[in-house]
């Protein structure tokens, strides 16, 4: 597709749009995928470490839920610093800020492999959360300016699939690293943190050279190519606009922004519950340590396949909410099985697969639906960070959903996840109603523009 087909005569040089879009895809998405893959791997590899003896070696007290508290402390700085991090990304440039964050949490991840007590674990988890705060919202913020709405879902989902890839490789790596127990006097769970932390540091150095800037400043494009991307995506707004208290109040006065945060929050809880506790849940079904790690892979692989399929269909149909509904239905069905079926491995494992498929497949659609409905650097900068920061308070809830005293049936944990999934259904319906009302209002004045811009 040539330039004239999309942006008229705004850029006087003919551009092969399809070729340039492929060029953008290859430069923008892969490195962000790898960055968040190592970020999520470093965040949740503690789930594998727990099954390999971390609580026993550090003498964590099960009665006071010290393991769960160590999981929770990560989210305190992670939530607080997400919005400030997006402001800093705008100031320092994406390639500087994101690569610096990766280097920092890689170093902290290595340090986590040498902790000797509960206090050391708490300190490293805190600084890991601080370093990772800017990765996800910053990447979503950056991606949103490179693509049009009708092509964005597949790109957001590809980025999101780094979570699922990390979950799959986390289990496979943990099963392999479990055999390193005792090498150089270190337990296998320590090697998980050390080796994965070293890989993260390497990714951090590569990210400095490979992470792209915003379209208007991307040096790897020619001047005409930059103009083409800016015009077709509408991303030419001035980057360094001031953000003050009035800007923030105006943003949060829109009820859709509040509902979007609640919508993502309700999905984050089952997502993190699965990420942190799938190995623990599978282990209660009677598997050895190594087989436990391997059996966490199939549910994640099924979720990955469904994510890609739903993203393709969502962009093809121009619909978002029906696919979120599919994810909700699968999640609720899986939880219903886990609550009611006991002592039947095949049924319980199927329920676990349904929860993973439902929650993980709906997540990227919620993110894309919301962020791509926001206009400009200010709204997208605040919105991407707000959705992720508030949504990730669900991570705090998730860390206390499955307590050791509730094993092996975890009835209360599954019931909590079911309740929040039902809340997600309600909030999604309310958000859709708000968007529908706004679309109708805009269509009264400019039907063509609004039908192009808004997705349901």
N, C-alpha and C positions, 0 to 999 in steps of 0.2 A: 504494500500500500504506500503510495507516494504521499508527500507532504500535503499537496493540494486537496487530497481526499479528506484531510482532517482539519487543517488549520488555515485553509485558503492561502492567501498571498502574504501572510504575516512574515514568513521567512522566504527570501527570494531564491534560495538554493533548494533543488529537489532533494528530498531525503527518502531513502528506502526505509519506511517505517517498520516493517516486519524485521528487517535485519538489525535495525537499531534497537528494537525492543528485545531481541535475543541478546544483543550485546549488553544491554542494561541488566537483563536477567542473570547473565553469567558473571557480571561484576558486582552487583548489589547483593543478591540473595545468598550465594554459597558461603561467603565469609561470615555473614551474619548467622547463617545456619550453624556453622562450626563454632562460632563464639558462644551461641546460646546452648549448643550441645554440651560443651565443656562446663559452662556455667551451671546448667541443671544437673549434670553429672556430679560436679563438686558439691552441689547442694544436697542431693538425695543419696549419695553413696554411703552416708551414715546408716541408711536402712540396711544395706548389705553388711556393713561393719557390725551392726548390732547382732546379727545372726551368727557372726564369726567370733564373738567373744568380747566385744568392747565393754559391755556393762560389767562383766565379771572382772576383767583386767583393771578397770578403773574403779571398781568397787562402788558402782552406782546403786543407790538405795531404791528398790522397787516400791517400797511402802510410801515413799514421798514422791514417787513418779519422776525421779531425777532424769531418766532417759527422755521422757516426754518434755520436761522443762528445757533440756538441752536442744531439743528440736525446735521448741517455741522461741527461744532467745534469738534465733536467726531472723525472725520476722520483725522484731522491734525496730532495728535500724533500717531494715529493708523497706518497711512501710513508710517510715518517717522521711526518708531521704529520696524517695522516688521523684516527687515533683521538683525539689531543688536540683536533682541530678539532670532533669531535662533542661532546666535553665542553664546549667553549666555546660551541657552538650552544645547548646546553641552558641555559647560564648567561646568554647575551646575548639570547636569543630568535632564532628563525629569520630573521625579516625584517631584523634588525640585522646578524647575522653573515653571512648569505648575500649581502646587498646590498653589504656592506663588501668581501667577497672579490671580487665582480664588479668593483667600482670599481677595486680594486687591480690585478687582472690586466688590466683594460682599459688602465690607465695604463702598465703594464709592456709590454703589446703595442704601444702607440704607440712607446715608447722603442726597441723592437726594430727599428722601421723606420729608426732613425738610427744603428745600430751601425756601427763602422768597421773592426772587426777581430774575430778569433776570440775574444779575451778578452771583448769587449763582448757578443758573441753568447752566450757561456757564462754571463755574469752575468745577462742578461735571461732566458735559459731557466731558470736556477735560481730566480729570483724569480717567474717565471710558474708554476712547479711549486708553489712555496710558497703562492701566492695561490689556486691552483685546488684545493688539497688538500681543502678542506672542501665543495666544491660537490656532487659526486656522492654520497658517503656521507651527507651531511647531508640532501639531498633525498630519498633513499631512506628514510632514518630518518623523515622527516616524513610522507611518503606512507603509510608502513606503518600509521600511527595513524589514518588517515582512512577506511580501508576494511576490510571483512571479507575473509577469505581467498578466498571464492568469487567475489569481484568484483575482486580486487586485480591479477590478471595483466594484464588489459587496460589498467589504469592505469599499471602499471610499464612495460609495453611502449610505451604512448604517450609516456611520459617518455623511454624509451630511444631512441625513434625520432628524438629530437633529434640523436643522434649521426649517424644516417643522413642526416637533413636537412642537417646541417652538412657532411657529406661531399659531398652532391650540390651544395649551393650553393657550397661551397668551390671545386669544379671550375668551376662556371659563372661565379662571381665572378672567379676567377683568369683565365679565358679573356677576360673583359671588361677586367679591370685590366691584362692584358698589353699592351693597346693604349695604356696611359698611360706607357709607357716614355719617359723623357726629360723629362716634364712637370716644370717647376720644377727641372730638373737632377737629378731622382731616378729611379732605376731602377724598373721595374714591380714587382719583388719588394718594394721598400720601401713602395710604395703599398698593397700587400696588407696589410702589418702596420699601417700608419697608419690606413687607412680602416676596417678591421675592428676596430681598437682603439678608434676614436672611437665606433663603433656599440655596442661593449661598455660603454663608460662611460655612454652614454645608457640602456642596459638596467639598469645598476647603480642609477642614480637612480630608475628606475621600480620596480625590485624592492623598494626600501625601503617603498614604499606598497602594493605588490601581493602580496608574499609573505605567506602566512598563518602564523599561530602554530599550536601544537598544538590539537586540538579543545577541550580544557577551557578554553583561554584565548582562543579566537577571538572577537574583538570584533564581527565582521561577522555573527555568528549571535546569535539571541535566546537567552535563558537556557534555554528549553525545547528549542530546537534543539541547543544544545551538549550538554545532558543526553542527548538522543536519540542523537547521534553517539557519545558516550562509552559509552553502554550497549550499543549494537548492535555496536561494535567492540571493547569491552573495554579502552578506552584511558584509563581513569580512574585509573591508578596514579599515585602521587605523583611529580612530575617531578624534584625535587631530592633524589634519593637519593644517598647517598655511594658513591663507587667507589674501592676501595682495592686493595692487592696481593692480598688474599684473594679479592676479587671477580674479579679478572683470572685468578688461578690456577684458581678454580672454573670459570670460563668455558672456559679452554683445556684443562681436564681431560677435557672431553667430546670424544671423537674425531670426532664429527660436525662440530664447528666447524673442526677441522684439515682434514678431507676437503673441506668446503665451500670453504675457501680454495684448496686444490689444484685443485678442480674448476673454479673460476672462472679461476684462473691458466692452466690449459691452454687455455681459450678466448680469453683476453685476448691471447695471443701471435699467433694468426692475425688477430685483430681489429686490433691495432695494426700488424702487418706490412702488412695491406691499407691501413689509413689512411695510413701514412707512405710506403709504397713503391708503391702502385697507379699514381701518375703516372709514376714511374721505370720500372716494369715495362712499362706501356703504351707509353712512349716508345721502349723497345727494340724494339717491333714495327714501328717505322718511321714514326711520326707526327710531324707538326710540333708545336711547343710548344703552340699554341692547340688543335689537334685532340686532343692528349694530354689536356688538361684536360677537354675535352668527353667523351672516351671513358671517363673515370672515373665518369661519372654513371649509365649504364645498370646496371652491376652493383649499385650502391648502391640504385637505384630498385627493382630486383628483390628485394633483401634487405628493403627497407621493406615491400613488399607481402606478402612471406612472414611477416615479423614480425607484422603485424596479423592475418593469417589464423590463425597458430598461437596467438596470444594469445586470440583469440575461441574457438577450438576447445578450448584448454586450460581456460578457465573453464567452458565448456559441459559438458565431459566430466569435470571435476574431476581431470584427470591432468596431471602435469608431466614425469616422466621419459621417456615415449614421445616427446614432442616434442623433448626434448634429444637423444634418439637420432636423430631425423630430421636435426637440425642437424649432428650428428657425421657421419652418413652422407654428407650433401652435402659437407661440408668435406673428408672423406677422399677422396671421388670426384673433387672438383675438383683436389686436390693430386696425385692419381695421374695425372690428365691432364696437368698442368703438368710433372710429372717426366718423363713418357714421350713426350710429343708436342712436336715442335720444327718450326719453319718452316711452321706451318699456323695462320694467324691466327685463323680461326673457332673451331678447337678450343681453342686457348690462351685465347682470350677467353671461351669458354664455361666453361673450367675456372676462370678468375678469377671469373666470375659465381657459380659453385657454391660457391667458397670464401667469398665475401662473404655469400651467402644462408645458408649453413650456420652460420658462426660468429656472424654478427649476429643470426640468429633464435633461436639457443639462449641467447645471453647474458642477455636479460631474464627468461627462464624460470628460469634458474639463480638469479638474484638474488631473484626473487619467491618461489620455492620455499623458499629458505633463510631469508630475512628474515622471512617470514610464519609460519615455524615457530617463531620465537623469541618469547618472552613478556616484556612489560614494557619500560620505558624503558632499564633498564640493559643487558639482553641485546641489545636491538635497537640501542642506541647503540654498544655494543662490536662486535656482530656485523656491522652494515652497514659500519663503518669497517674492521674486520679483513678481511672478504672483499675489499673494494676495495683496501686497502693491500697485502695479500699478493698478491692477484691481479694488481695492477699492477706487481709485480716482473717479470711477464711482458713488460711494456712495455720493460724494459731488455734482455731477451733479444731482443725483436722488432727493436730498433734495430740489432742486429748480425747479423740473419739475412741481409739482402741487402747484401753488400759489393760495391763497384764492381768489384773484380777478378774477381768471379764472373759478371759480365754477359756475354752477354745471357741465358744459360740458367738461371742461378741454381739449379743442381741441388742444391747443398748447402743453400741456403735453404729450398727446397721440402721437402727431406728432413727438415730440422729441424722444420718445421711439421707434417709428417705424423707424426713421432715424438711430438710433444706432443699431437696430436689423438688418437692411440692411448692415450696416458696419460690423457687426458680420459675416454675410454671406460671405462677400468679404474676410475678414481676415482669416476665417476658410478655405476657398478654397486655399488661399495663403499658409497657414501653411501646409495643406495637400500636396500641390505641393512640398514644401520643404522637407517634410518627405519622399515623394515618390522618389524624386531625390536622397536623402541620402541612402534610402534603395537599390535602383538600384546600387548605387556605391559600397555599402557593399556586395551586392549579387555577384558582380563580383569576389570578393576574398573569401567570406565565405558564400555561400547561406544558408546552414543549420542553422548557428548561427544567421544570420540576420533575416531569416524568423521566427525563434523562438522568437527573441527579439522585433520585431517591429509590431505594430498594426496600422491599418488605421481606 
